[in-house]
Structures are given as C-alpha cells and as structure tokens.
Amino acid sequence: MEKLTQQEEIAMLAVWKTGSGFVKDFLEAHTAPQPPYTTLASTIKNLEKKGYLQSRKMGNVYEYTPVIAENEYKQKFMNGFVKDYFDDSYKSLVTFFAKEKKITPDELKEILKMIEKN
C-alpha cells in the first residue's frame, strides 16, 4: 500500500475511531482543527483510491469502511520507519530515544519486563 500523507493519516485516525461511516461522521471524529467538509471528502476519496477504504453507495452519499486495521497500518509504518531511519535496527531506535532523553530508565526497565514476559 502507498504511504499516507500526514493529512491522510489524520483522516484515517478519524475513520478508525468511527469505524464505518460517512464523511460527516469522520468530520465529527476528526481532531481539531477540523478541515472543511470538502477537503475531508477529497482526502477520503484519495484514501479509497489508495486502497485504504472501500465505499458503498447509499442513496446520494457513500458509506466508507476501512480496508486495513489501525494496528496493521501502524505495524507496516513502524517497520518502514525503522528500516529507513535506523538501518532496520530496533536497538538503534531505542538507543536514539535514550540519547535524546525521550525515554527514562524506568520506561526501559518496563520495556525489558514486557520483552521477557513474551
């Protein structure tokens, strides 16, 4: 699947939050600042063209349903992100955050416990 723009990702978050729905439903679930209706409608159409949404015509409007689950998208995005920016090394990713002081020693210990459990 094609990578999403920031605007498309924000729209998809509203779609995932709503589940199936109409553009007006996604607009209500959209984070502030809300885009104009027509802008969101165009973004939704682009998401459908990219294969992230499917539509079903109901009278004069379309109901949209996500084709990809939020967790699946996050997993694909993170794998690509780590590959592109950290030479496919999650260790490098964690090291980067530790050096930048974006993660505390207690958080690292918690992560280690999670890894050891699984």
PyMOL commands that set and color helices and strands:
alter all, ss='L'
color gray80, all
select helices_A, chain A and resi 6-18+23-29+37-49+70-85+90-99+105-117
alter helices_A, ss='H'
color red, helices_A
select strands_A, chain A and resi 53-58+61-66
alter strands_A, ss='S'
color yellow, strands_A
deselect
rebuild
show_as cartoon
